[in-house]
């Protein structure tokens, strides 16, 4: 069998796997997992804004919240499976395209590849957490990366590029929300008018809140690069806490926290109506 025949056979097998109903179910489970994490992060941020809690409002804090409740370890392992589903789904999009207009374009595939890398890293971190390997908070990770990168030649520019990347991604989320572009990824024809309106509201507010937070993370990382001070970098938790120190006071944090919880709810809508089938070409 020639290499080209072997490659063609592997591609067909991959497409069959990506088109299987079980793969679609795993992908939707991943979207639901994403929603659970954002619901918990939003809840923890809300407690901070109301002065009722001190747990980190990030992935680590969300996972610890899961573990601290009855049946927590079982739920934690279900989250591991869910994030594995997210990573595999994004990989399939990178390989075979997205089921949206122009979903087969190289730019779309590259975006899916970047997301696949991110969710693979999240899957590994959650797996290690489930195995008792702990993990750093988002602030610790941000400061550690910034310090290590800036210690290398040209690292300061890399950190600046990462910060600008977060900022651009956050702004892109807000623009997408305002333009209702996320609706292209959903099977809106299966929704009633009332449900579609509700999903649109959740998507606009939730995605905007998420975009604002990511843009804030980018600003702090870029500021760390400009000032050559790794301690200026902040992760998700640190960025959220900074919102309470703005002129709007803790109410801005409360508003963003509610927005993140709404984004989590929107993820459950995605789990129900998201187009997860790979493009067949």
Secondary structure as UniProt FT lines:
FT   HELIX           3..18
FT   HELIX           21..49
FT   TURN            50..51
FT   HELIX           59..67
FT   TURN            70..71
FT   HELIX           72..96
FT   TURN            101..104
FT   HELIX           106..130
FT   TURN            131..132
FT   HELIX           138..150
FT   TURN            153..154
FT   HELIX           155..178
FT   TURN            179..180
FT   HELIX           181..185
FT   HELIX           188..190
FT   HELIX           193..227
FT   HELIX           230..232
FT   HELIX           236..243
FT   TURN            244..245
FT   TURN            247..249
FT   HELIX           250..273
//
